[in-house]
Every structure is written in structure tokens, then in C-alpha cells.
Amino acid sequence: MEQITNFLSMGNYGAYIWTAYVLTAAVMLGLLVTTLQRLRKNKAELEEFQNIQDSTKQSGHKEETARP
């Protein structure tokens, strides 16, 4: 048990070291969450644009076949 306590205290710098680890992990987790949210938003937006493009192509194709 004493070895664990000595390890966690990190030579009396444990408070600084563990705070740095926690802050780094929190920032990295925040970056991951915001990146995944932005990815989902961009995928939905891309799908919407593709649907608009497909419907435009289909309506344009129908007009061309109706002309002759």
C-alpha cells in the first residue's frame, strides 16, 4: 500500500502531475466529442446536398425525355 501512495505522490509533485493528466484528458475528450458531433453534422449536410442534387438530376432528366 505504501508503494502505491509513494507512486501517487510522485515525490510530492503528485498534485501538479495528476492535475495536468486530468486536464489533458479532459481537453482531449472534449476535442473528441466536438469532432464527432461536427462529423455527424457534416455527414447529414452532405447527405442533404446529395439528395438535392439527385432530385435535381431526376427532374432534369424527366424534362429531357418529355421534350421529343
mmCIF file of the N, C-alpha and C atoms, coordinates in Angstrom:
data_MODEL
# 
_entry.id   MODEL 
# 
loop_
_atom_site.group_PDB 
_atom_site.id 
_atom_site.type_symbol 
_atom_site.label_atom_id 
_atom_site.label_alt_id 
_atom_site.label_comp_id 
_atom_site.label_asym_id 
_atom_site.label_entity_id 
_atom_site.label_seq_id 
_atom_site.pdbx_PDB_ins_code 
_atom_site.Cartn_x 
_atom_site.Cartn_y 
_atom_site.Cartn_z 
_atom_site.occupancy 
_atom_site.B_iso_or_equiv 
_atom_site.pdbx_formal_charge 
_atom_site.auth_seq_id 
_atom_site.auth_comp_id 
_atom_site.auth_asym_id 
_atom_site.auth_atom_id 
_atom_site.pdbx_PDB_model_num 
ATOM 1   N N  . MET A 1 1  ? 0.822   -1.193 0.000   1.00 0.00 ? 1  MET A N  1 
ATOM 2   C CA . MET A 1 1  ? 0.000   0.000  0.000   1.00 0.00 ? 1  MET A CA 1 
ATOM 3   C C  . MET A 1 1  ? 0.871   1.263  0.000   1.00 0.00 ? 1  MET A C  1 
ATOM 4   N N  . GLU A 1 2  ? 1.985   1.166  0.705   1.00 0.00 ? 2  GLU A N  1 
ATOM 5   C CA . GLU A 1 2  ? 2.884   2.317  0.782   1.00 0.00 ? 2  GLU A CA 1 
ATOM 6   C C  . GLU A 1 2  ? 3.504   2.622  -0.584  1.00 0.00 ? 2  GLU A C  1 
ATOM 7   N N  . GLN A 1 3  ? 3.760   1.586  -1.376  1.00 0.00 ? 3  GLN A N  1 
ATOM 8   C CA . GLN A 1 3  ? 4.324   1.793  -2.705  1.00 0.00 ? 3  GLN A CA 1 
ATOM 9   C C  . GLN A 1 3  ? 3.347   2.557  -3.596  1.00 0.00 ? 3  GLN A C  1 
ATOM 10  N N  . ILE A 1 4  ? 2.072   2.235  -3.479  1.00 0.00 ? 4  ILE A N  1 
ATOM 11  C CA . ILE A 1 4  ? 1.060   2.934  -4.276  1.00 0.00 ? 4  ILE A CA 1 
ATOM 12  C C  . ILE A 1 4  ? 0.983   4.394  -3.855  1.00 0.00 ? 4  ILE A C  1 
ATOM 13  N N  . THR A 1 5  ? 1.015   4.636  -2.561  1.00 0.00 ? 5  THR A N  1 
ATOM 14  C CA . THR A 1 5  ? 0.969   6.010  -2.056  1.00 0.00 ? 5  THR A CA 1 
ATOM 15  C C  . THR A 1 5  ? 2.188   6.793  -2.523  1.00 0.00 ? 5  THR A C  1 
ATOM 16  N N  . ASN A 1 6  ? 3.356   6.171  -2.474  1.00 0.00 ? 6  ASN A N  1 
ATOM 17  C CA . ASN A 1 6  ? 4.575   6.831  -2.948  1.00 0.00 ? 6  ASN A CA 1 
ATOM 18  C C  . ASN A 1 6  ? 4.494   7.131  -4.443  1.00 0.00 ? 6  ASN A C  1 
ATOM 19  N N  . PHE A 1 7  ? 3.951   6.176  -5.202  1.00 0.00 ? 7  PHE A N  1 
ATOM 20  C CA . PHE A 1 7  ? 3.815   6.397  -6.640  1.00 0.00 ? 7  PHE A CA 1 
ATOM 21  C C  . PHE A 1 7  ? 2.863   7.558  -6.918  1.00 0.00 ? 7  PHE A C  1 
ATOM 22  N N  . LEU A 1 8  ? 1.714   7.567  -6.246  1.00 0.00 ? 8  LEU A N  1 
ATOM 23  C CA . LEU A 1 8  ? 0.724   8.613  -6.488  1.00 0.00 ? 8  LEU A CA 1 
ATOM 24  C C  . LEU A 1 8  ? 1.204   9.992  -6.035  1.00 0.00 ? 8  LEU A C  1 
ATOM 25  N N  . SER A 1 9  ? 2.059   10.037 -5.017  1.00 0.00 ? 9  SER A N  1 
ATOM 26  C CA . SER A 1 9  ? 2.557   11.335 -4.549  1.00 0.00 ? 9  SER A CA 1 
ATOM 27  C C  . SER A 1 9  ? 3.620   11.897 -5.481  1.00 0.00 ? 9  SER A C  1 
ATOM 28  N N  . MET A 1 10 ? 4.255   11.039 -6.274  1.00 0.00 ? 10 MET A N  1 
ATOM 29  C CA . MET A 1 10 ? 5.242   11.456 -7.274  1.00 0.00 ? 10 MET A CA 1 
ATOM 30  C C  . MET A 1 10 ? 6.283   12.409 -6.686  1.00 0.00 ? 10 MET A C  1 
ATOM 31  N N  . GLY A 1 11 ? 6.820   12.029 -5.564  1.00 0.00 ? 11 GLY A N  1 
ATOM 32  C CA . GLY A 1 11 ? 7.858   12.848 -4.939  1.00 0.00 ? 11 GLY A CA 1 
ATOM 33  C C  . GLY A 1 11 ? 7.336   14.215 -4.529  1.00 0.00 ? 11 GLY A C  1 
ATOM 34  N N  . ASN A 1 12 ? 6.146   14.256 -3.988  1.00 0.00 ? 12 ASN A N  1 
ATOM 35  C CA . ASN A 1 12 ? 5.461   15.478 -3.534  1.00 0.00 ? 12 ASN A CA 1 
ATOM 36  C C  . ASN A 1 12 ? 5.051   16.413 -4.674  1.00 0.00 ? 12 ASN A C  1 
ATOM 37  N N  . TYR A 1 13 ? 5.128   15.944 -5.902  1.00 0.00 ? 13 TYR A N  1 
ATOM 38  C CA . TYR A 1 13 ? 4.647   16.717 -7.048  1.00 0.00 ? 13 TYR A CA 1 
ATOM 39  C C  . TYR A 1 13 ? 3.380   16.103 -7.640  1.00 0.00 ? 13 TYR A C  1 
ATOM 40  N N  . GLY A 1 14 ? 2.827   15.134 -6.963  1.00 0.00 ? 14 GLY A N  1 
ATOM 41  C CA . GLY A 1 14 ? 1.665   14.405 -7.460  1.00 0.00 ? 14 GLY A CA 1 
ATOM 42  C C  . GLY A 1 14 ? 0.474   15.291 -7.773  1.00 0.00 ? 14 GLY A C  1 
ATOM 43  N N  . ALA A 1 15 ? 0.224   16.290 -6.941  1.00 0.00 ? 15 ALA A N  1 
ATOM 44  C CA . ALA A 1 15 ? -0.928  17.168 -7.173  1.00 0.00 ? 15 ALA A CA 1 
ATOM 45  C C  . ALA A 1 15 ? -0.800  17.882 -8.517  1.00 0.00 ? 15 ALA A C  1 
ATOM 46  N N  . TYR A 1 16 ? 0.377   18.326 -8.849  1.00 0.00 ? 16 TYR A N  1 
ATOM 47  C CA . TYR A 1 16 ? 0.596   19.025 -10.118 1.00 0.00 ? 16 TYR A CA 1 
ATOM 48  C C  . TYR A 1 16 ? 0.541   18.051 -11.304 1.00 0.00 ? 16 TYR A C  1 
ATOM 49  N N  . ILE A 1 17 ? 1.187   16.916 -11.122 1.00 0.00 ? 17 ILE A N  1 
ATOM 50  C CA . ILE A 1 17 ? 1.250   15.940 -12.210 1.00 0.00 ? 17 ILE A CA 1 
ATOM 51  C C  . ILE A 1 17 ? -0.130  15.382 -12.523 1.00 0.00 ? 17 ILE A C  1 
ATOM 52  N N  . TRP A 1 18 ? -0.869  14.957 -11.496 1.00 0.00 ? 18 TRP A N  1 
ATOM 53  C CA . TRP A 1 18 ? -2.188  14.369 -11.735 1.00 0.00 ? 18 TRP A CA 1 
ATOM 54  C C  . TRP A 1 18 ? -3.179  15.406 -12.246 1.00 0.00 ? 18 TRP A C  1 
ATOM 55  N N  . THR A 1 19 ? -3.038  16.645 -11.800 1.00 0.00 ? 19 THR A N  1 
ATOM 56  C CA . THR A 1 19 ? -3.891  17.715 -12.337 1.00 0.00 ? 19 THR A CA 1 
ATOM 57  C C  . THR A 1 19 ? -3.619  17.907 -13.822 1.00 0.00 ? 19 THR A C  1 
ATOM 58  N N  . ALA A 1 20 ? -2.358  17.873 -14.198 1.00 0.00 ? 20 ALA A N  1 
ATOM 59  C CA . ALA A 1 20 ? -2.006  18.017 -15.613 1.00 0.00 ? 20 ALA A CA 1 
ATOM 60  C C  . ALA A 1 20 ? -2.567  16.856 -16.428 1.00 0.00 ? 20 ALA A C  1 
ATOM 61  N N  . TYR A 1 21 ? -2.474  15.647 -15.906 1.00 0.00 ? 21 TYR A N  1 
ATOM 62  C CA . TYR A 1 21 ? -3.037  14.489 -16.609 1.00 0.00 ? 21 TYR A CA 1 
ATOM 63  C C  . TYR A 1 21 ? -4.551  14.615 -16.770 1.00 0.00 ? 21 TYR A C  1 
ATOM 64  N N  . VAL A 1 22 ? -5.230  15.022 -15.708 1.00 0.00 ? 22 VAL A N  1 
ATOM 65  C CA . VAL A 1 22 ? -6.693  15.142 -15.757 1.00 0.00 ? 22 VAL A CA 1 
ATOM 66  C C  . VAL A 1 22 ? -7.105  16.233 -16.736 1.00 0.00 ? 22 VAL A C  1 
ATOM 67  N N  . LEU A 1 23 ? -6.438  17.376 -16.695 1.00 0.00 ? 23 LEU A N  1 
ATOM 68  C CA . LEU A 1 23 ? -6.773  18.457 -17.621 1.00 0.00 ? 23 LEU A CA 1 
ATOM 69  C C  . LEU A 1 23 ? -6.504  18.051 -19.071 1.00 0.00 ? 23 LEU A C  1 
ATOM 70  N N  . THR A 1 24 ? -5.399  17.374 -19.297 1.00 0.00 ? 24 THR A N  1 
ATOM 71  C CA . THR A 1 24 ? -5.082  16.914 -20.650 1.00 0.00 ? 24 THR A CA 1 
ATOM 72  C C  . THR A 1 24 ? -6.128  15.926 -21.145 1.00 0.00 ? 24 THR A C  1 
ATOM 73  N N  . ALA A 1 25 ? -6.512  14.994 -20.299 1.00 0.00 ? 25 ALA A N  1 
ATOM 74  C CA . ALA A 1 25 ? -7.532  14.013 -20.680 1.00 0.00 ? 25 ALA A CA 1 
ATOM 75  C C  . ALA A 1 25 ? -8.868  14.700 -20.952 1.00 0.00 ? 25 ALA A C  1 
ATOM 76  N N  . ALA A 1 26 ? -9.230  15.701 -20.143 1.00 0.00 ? 26 ALA A N  1 
ATOM 77  C CA . ALA A 1 26 ? -10.493 16.416 -20.344 1.00 0.00 ? 26 ALA A CA 1 
ATOM 78  C C  . ALA A 1 26 ? -10.494 17.172 -21.671 1.00 0.00 ? 26 ALA A C  1 
ATOM 79  N N  . VAL A 1 27 ? -9.388  17.827 -21.986 1.00 0.00 ? 27 VAL A N  1 
ATOM 80  C CA . VAL A 1 27 ? -9.294  18.559 -23.254 1.00 0.00 ? 27 VAL A CA 1 
ATOM 81  C C  . VAL A 1 27 ? -9.366  17.593 -24.433 1.00 0.00 ? 27 VAL A C  1 
ATOM 82  N N  . MET A 1 28 ? -8.654  16.491 -24.346 1.00 0.00 ? 28 MET A N  1 
ATOM 83  C CA . MET A 1 28 ? -8.673  15.517 -25.440 1.00 0.00 ? 28 MET A CA 1 
ATOM 84  C C  . MET A 1 28 ? -10.061 14.898 -25.606 1.00 0.00 ? 28 MET A C  1 
ATOM 85  N N  . LEU A 1 29 ? -10.738 14.623 -24.509 1.00 0.00 ? 29 LEU A N  1 
ATOM 86  C CA . LEU A 1 29 ? -12.098 14.094 -24.579 1.00 0.00 ? 29 LEU A CA 1 
ATOM 87  C C  . LEU A 1 29 ? -13.041 15.125 -25.188 1.00 0.00 ? 29 LEU A C  1 
ATOM 88  N N  . GLY A 1 30 ? -12.881 16.382 -24.792 1.00 0.00 ? 30 GLY A N  1 
ATOM 89  C CA . GLY A 1 30 ? -13.692 17.452 -25.376 1.00 0.00 ? 30 GLY A CA 1 
ATOM 90  C C  . GLY A 1 30 ? -13.469 17.581 -26.873 1.00 0.00 ? 30 GLY A C  1 
ATOM 91  N N  . LEU A 1 31 ? -12.225 17.490 -27.297 1.00 0.00 ? 31 LEU A N  1 
ATOM 92  C CA . LEU A 1 31 ? -11.923 17.541 -28.731 1.00 0.00 ? 31 LEU A CA 1 
ATOM 93  C C  . LEU A 1 31 ? -12.551 16.367 -29.474 1.00 0.00 ? 31 LEU A C  1 
ATOM 94  N N  . LEU A 1 32 ? -12.501 15.202 -28.878 1.00 0.00 ? 32 LEU A N  1 
ATOM 95  C CA . LEU A 1 32 ? -13.100 14.020 -29.498 1.00 0.00 ? 32 LEU A CA 1 
ATOM 96  C C  . LEU A 1 32 ? -14.609 14.187 -29.645 1.00 0.00 ? 32 LEU A C  1 
ATOM 97  N N  . VAL A 1 33 ? -15.257 14.658 -28.592 1.00 0.00 ? 33 VAL A N  1 
ATOM 98  C CA . VAL A 1 33 ? -16.716 14.832 -28.626 1.00 0.00 ? 33 VAL A CA 1 
ATOM 99  C C  . VAL A 1 33 ? -17.109 15.866 -29.669 1.00 0.00 ? 33 VAL A C  1 
ATOM 100 N N  . THR A 1 34 ? -16.447 17.016 -29.684 1.00 0.00 ? 34 THR A N  1 
ATOM 101 C CA . THR A 1 34 ? -16.807 18.050 -30.657 1.00 0.00 ? 34 THR A CA 1 
ATOM 102 C C  . THR A 1 34 ? -16.502 17.607 -32.084 1.00 0.00 ? 34 THR A C  1 
ATOM 103 N N  . THR A 1 35 ? -15.431 16.856 -32.269 1.00 0.00 ? 35 THR A N  1 
ATOM 104 C CA . THR A 1 35 ? -15.108 16.355 -33.602 1.00 0.00 ? 35 THR A CA 1 
ATOM 105 C C  . THR A 1 35 ? -16.170 15.381 -34.088 1.00 0.00 ? 35 THR A C  1 
ATOM 106 N N  . LEU A 1 36 ? -16.609 14.481 -33.227 1.00 0.00 ? 36 LEU A N  1 
ATOM 107 C CA . LEU A 1 36 ? -17.646 13.525 -33.614 1.00 0.00 ? 36 LEU A CA 1 
ATOM 108 C C  . LEU A 1 36 ? -18.977 14.219 -33.890 1.00 0.00 ? 36 LEU A C  1 
ATOM 109 N N  . GLN A 1 37 ? -19.306 15.241 -33.094 1.00 0.00 ? 37 GLN A N  1 
ATOM 110 C CA . GLN A 1 37 ? -20.535 15.997 -33.341 1.00 0.00 ? 37 GLN A CA 1 
ATOM 111 C C  . GLN A 1 37 ? -20.467 16.703 -34.691 1.00 0.00 ? 37 GLN A C  1 
ATOM 112 N N  . ARG A 1 38 ? -19.351 17.330 -34.974 1.00 0.00 ? 38 ARG A N  1 
ATOM 113 C CA . ARG A 1 38 ? -19.181 18.031 -36.243 1.00 0.00 ? 38 ARG A CA 1 
ATOM 114 C C  . ARG A 1 38 ? -19.209 17.049 -37.418 1.00 0.00 ? 38 ARG A C  1 
ATOM 115 N N  . LEU A 1 39 ? -18.634 15.873 -37.224 1.00 0.00 ? 39 LEU A N  1 
ATOM 116 C CA . LEU A 1 39 ? -18.648 14.851 -38.270 1.00 0.00 ? 39 LEU A CA 1 
ATOM 117 C C  . LEU A 1 39 ? -20.079 14.426 -38.584 1.00 0.00 ? 39 LEU A C  1 
ATOM 118 N N  . ARG A 1 40 ? -20.884 14.182 -37.547 1.00 0.00 ? 40 ARG A N  1 
ATOM 119 C CA . ARG A 1 40 ? -22.283 13.800 -37.771 1.00 0.00 ? 40 ARG A CA 1 
ATOM 120 C C  . ARG A 1 40 ? -23.036 14.901 -38.492 1.00 0.00 ? 40 ARG A C  1 
ATOM 121 N N  . LYS A 1 41 ? -22.800 16.145 -38.088 1.00 0.00 ? 41 LYS A N  1 
ATOM 122 C CA . LYS A 1 41 ? -23.476 17.277 -38.725 1.00 0.00 ? 41 LYS A CA 1 
ATOM 123 C C  . LYS A 1 41 ? -23.073 17.382 -40.194 1.00 0.00 ? 41 LYS A C  1 
ATOM 124 N N  . ASN A 1 42 ? -21.786 17.249 -40.470 1.00 0.00 ? 42 ASN A N  1 
ATOM 125 C CA . ASN A 1 42 ? -21.302 17.347 -41.847 1.00 0.00 ? 42 ASN A CA 1 
ATOM 126 C C  . ASN A 1 42 ? -21.814 16.201 -42.710 1.00 0.00 ? 42 ASN A C  1 
ATOM 127 N N  . LYS A 1 43 ? -21.902 15.001 -42.143 1.00 0.00 ? 43 LYS A N  1 
ATOM 128 C CA . LYS A 1 43 ? -22.442 13.873 -42.902 1.00 0.00 ? 43 LYS A CA 1 
ATOM 129 C C  . LYS A 1 43 ? -23.903 14.114 -43.257 1.00 0.00 ? 43 LYS A C  1 
ATOM 130 N N  . ALA A 1 44 ? -24.682 14.627 -42.297 1.00 0.00 ? 44 ALA A N  1 
ATOM 131 C CA . ALA A 1 44 ? -26.092 14.906 -42.557 1.00 0.00 ? 44 ALA A CA 1 
ATOM 132 C C  . ALA A 1 44 ? -26.234 15.988 -43.617 1.00 0.00 ? 44 ALA A C  1 
ATOM 133 N N  . GLU A 1 45 ? -25.397 17.008 -43.543 1.00 0.00 ? 45 GLU A N  1 
ATOM 134 C CA . GLU A 1 45 ? -25.437 18.089 -44.526 1.00 0.00 ? 45 GLU A CA 1 
ATOM 135 C C  . GLU A 1 45 ? -25.049 17.579 -45.914 1.00 0.00 ? 45 GLU A C  1 
ATOM 136 N N  . LEU A 1 46 ? -24.039 16.740 -45.981 1.00 0.00 ? 46 LEU A N  1 
ATOM 137 C CA . LEU A 1 46 ? -23.622 16.169 -47.258 1.00 0.00 ? 46 LEU A CA 1 
ATOM 138 C C  . LEU A 1 46 ? -24.730 15.301 -47.850 1.00 0.00 ? 46 LEU A C  1 
ATOM 139 N N  . GLU A 1 47 ? -25.365 14.505 -47.016 1.00 0.00 ? 47 GLU A N  1 
ATOM 140 C CA . GLU A 1 47 ? -26.460 13.662 -47.493 1.00 0.00 ? 47 GLU A CA 1 
ATOM 141 C C  . GLU A 1 47 ? -27.606 14.520 -48.027 1.00 0.00 ? 47 GLU A C  1 
ATOM 142 N N  . GLU A 1 48 ? -27.886 15.621 -47.336 1.00 0.00 ? 48 GLU A N  1 
ATOM 143 C CA . GLU A 1 48 ? -28.938 16.535 -47.794 1.00 0.00 ? 48 GLU A CA 1 
ATOM 144 C C  . GLU A 1 48 ? -28.581 17.126 -49.160 1.00 0.00 ? 48 GLU A C  1 
ATOM 145 N N  . PHE A 1 49 ? -27.346 17.559 -49.330 1.00 0.00 ? 49 PHE A N  1 
ATOM 146 C CA . PHE A 1 49 ? -26.911 18.109 -50.617 1.00 0.00 ? 49 PHE A CA 1 
ATOM 147 C C  . PHE A 1 49 ? -26.971 17.051 -51.720 1.00 0.00 ? 49 PHE A C  1 
ATOM 148 N N  . GLN A 1 50 ? -26.579 15.832 -51.393 1.00 0.00 ? 50 GLN A N  1 
ATOM 149 C CA . GLN A 1 50 ? -26.637 14.767 -52.389 1.00 0.00 ? 50 GLN A CA 1 
ATOM 150 C C  . GLN A 1 50 ? -28.079 14.463 -52.785 1.00 0.00 ? 50 GLN A C  1 
ATOM 151 N N  . ASN A 1 51 ? -28.991 14.494 -51.819 1.00 0.00 ? 51 ASN A N  1 
ATOM 152 C CA . ASN A 1 51 ? -30.405 14.273 -52.134 1.00 0.00 ? 51 ASN A CA 1 
ATOM 153 C C  . ASN A 1 51 ? -30.945 15.379 -53.026 1.00 0.00 ? 51 ASN A C  1 
ATOM 154 N N  . ILE A 1 52 ? -30.549 16.613 -52.752 1.00 0.00 ? 52 ILE A N  1 
ATOM 155 C CA . ILE A 1 52 ? -30.977 17.738 -53.588 1.00 0.00 ? 52 ILE A CA 1 
ATOM 156 C C  . ILE A 1 52 ? -30.421 17.569 -54.998 1.00 0.00 ? 52 ILE A C  1 
ATOM 157 N N  . GLN A 1 53 ? -29.155 17.194 -55.091 1.00 0.00 ? 53 GLN A N  1 
ATOM 158 C CA . GLN A 1 53 ? -28.528 17.002 -56.399 1.00 0.00 ? 53 GLN A CA 1 
ATOM 159 C C  . GLN A 1 53 ? -29.203 15.861 -57.156 1.00 0.00 ? 53 GLN A C  1 
ATOM 160 N N  . ASP A 1 54 ? -29.499 14.769 -56.474 1.00 0.00 ? 54 ASP A N  1 
ATOM 161 C CA . ASP A 1 54 ? -30.162 13.637 -57.125 1.00 0.00 ? 54 ASP A CA 1 
ATOM 162 C C  . ASP A 1 54 ? -31.554 14.018 -57.607 1.00 0.00 ? 54 ASP A C  1 
ATOM 163 N N  . SER A 1 55 ? -32.299 14.760 -56.788 1.00 0.00 ? 55 SER A N  1 
ATOM 164 C CA . SER A 1 55 ? -33.647 15.150 -57.200 1.00 0.00 ? 55 SER A CA 1 
ATOM 165 C C  . SER A 1 55 ? -33.594 16.146 -58.355 1.00 0.00 ? 55 SER A C  1 
ATOM 166 N N  . THR A 1 56 ? -32.577 16.994 -58.386 1.00 0.00 ? 56 THR A N  1 
ATOM 167 C CA . THR A 1 56 ? -32.414 17.937 -59.492 1.00 0.00 ? 56 THR A CA 1 
ATOM 168 C C  . THR A 1 56 ? -32.084 17.188 -60.780 1.00 0.00 ? 56 THR A C  1 
ATOM 169 N N  . LYS A 1 57 ? -31.204 16.198 -60.679 1.00 0.00 ? 57 LYS A N  1 
ATOM 170 C CA . LYS A 1 57 ? -30.851 15.405 -61.861 1.00 0.00 ? 57 LYS A CA 1 
ATOM 171 C C  . LYS A 1 57 ? -32.060 14.633 -62.371 1.00 0.00 ? 57 LYS A C  1 
ATOM 172 N N  . GLN A 1 58 ? -32.848 14.072 -61.466 1.00 0.00 ? 58 GLN A N  1 
ATOM 173 C CA . GLN A 1 58 ? -34.014 13.294 -61.874 1.00 0.00 ? 58 GLN A CA 1 
ATOM 174 C C  . GLN A 1 58 ? -35.067 14.179 -62.519 1.00 0.00 ? 58 GLN A C  1 
ATOM 175 N N  . SER A 1 59 ? -35.312 15.349 -61.956 1.00 0.00 ? 59 SER A N  1 
ATOM 176 C CA . SER A 1 59 ? -36.311 16.243 -62.546 1.00 0.00 ? 59 SER A CA 1 
ATOM 177 C C  . SER A 1 59 ? -35.807 16.789 -63.879 1.00 0.00 ? 59 SER A C  1 
ATOM 178 N N  . GLY A 1 60 ? -34.528 17.032 -64.014 1.00 0.00 ? 60 GLY A N  1 
ATOM 179 C CA . GLY A 1 60 ? -33.954 17.471 -65.284 1.00 0.00 ? 60 GLY A CA 1 
ATOM 180 C C  . GLY A 1 60 ? -34.026 16.370 -66.318 1.00 0.00 ? 60 GLY A C  1 
ATOM 181 N N  . HIS A 1 61 ? -33.833 15.148 -65.898 1.00 0.00 ? 61 HIS A N  1 
ATOM 182 C CA . HIS A 1 61 ? -33.897 14.009 -66.817 1.00 0.00 ? 61 HIS A CA 1 
ATOM 183 C C  . HIS A 1 61 ? -35.327 13.807 -67.323 1.00 0.00 ? 61 HIS A C  1 
ATOM 184 N N  . LYS A 1 62 ? -36.313 14.009 -66.464 1.00 0.00 ? 62 LYS A N  1 
ATOM 185 C CA . LYS A 1 62 ? -37.705 13.854 -66.875 1.00 0.00 ? 62 LYS A CA 1 
ATOM 186 C C  . LYS A 1 62 ? -38.090 14.906 -67.903 1.00 0.00 ? 62 LYS A C  1 
ATOM 187 N N  . GLU A 1 63 ? -37.577 16.127 -67.726 1.00 0.00 ? 63 GLU A N  1 
ATOM 188 C CA . GLU A 1 63 ? -37.885 17.195 -68.676 1.00 0.00 ? 63 GLU A CA 1 
ATOM 189 C C  . GLU A 1 63 ? -37.299 16.882 -70.046 1.00 0.00 ? 63 GLU A C  1 
ATOM 190 N N  . GLU A 1 64 ? -36.102 16.313 -70.077 1.00 0.00 ? 64 GLU A N  1 
ATOM 191 C CA . GLU A 1 64 ? -35.465 15.986 -71.350 1.00 0.00 ? 64 GLU A CA 1 
ATOM 192 C C  . GLU A 1 64 ? -36.230 14.887 -72.077 1.00 0.00 ? 64 GLU A C  1 
ATOM 193 N N  . THR A 1 65 ? -36.753 13.920 -71.368 1.00 0.00 ? 65 THR A N  1 
ATOM 194 C CA . THR A 1 65 ? -37.487 12.835 -72.022 1.00 0.00 ? 65 THR A CA 1 
ATOM 195 C C  . THR A 1 65 ? -38.870 13.293 -72.462 1.00 0.00 ? 65 THR A C  1 
ATOM 196 N N  . ALA A 1 66 ? -39.409 14.331 -71.849 1.00 0.00 ? 66 ALA A N  1 
ATOM 197 C CA . ALA A 1 66 ? -40.747 14.804 -72.209 1.00 0.00 ? 66 ALA A CA 1 
ATOM 198 C C  . ALA A 1 66 ? -40.708 15.701 -73.443 1.00 0.00 ? 66 ALA A C  1 
ATOM 199 N N  . ARG A 1 67 ? -39.563 16.211 -73.854 1.00 0.00 ? 67 ARG A N  1 
ATOM 200 C CA . ARG A 1 67 ? -39.455 17.151 -74.976 1.00 0.00 ? 67 ARG A CA 1 
ATOM 201 C C  . ARG A 1 67 ? -39.716 16.544 -76.353 1.00 0.00 ? 67 ARG A C  1 
ATOM 202 N N  . PRO A 1 68 ? -39.274 15.362 -76.693 1.00 0.00 ? 68 PRO A N  1 
ATOM 203 C CA . PRO A 1 68 ? -39.385 14.899 -78.088 1.00 0.00 ? 68 PRO A CA 1 
ATOM 204 C C  . PRO A 1 68 ? -40.808 14.802 -78.489 1.00 0.00 ? 68 PRO A C  1 
# 
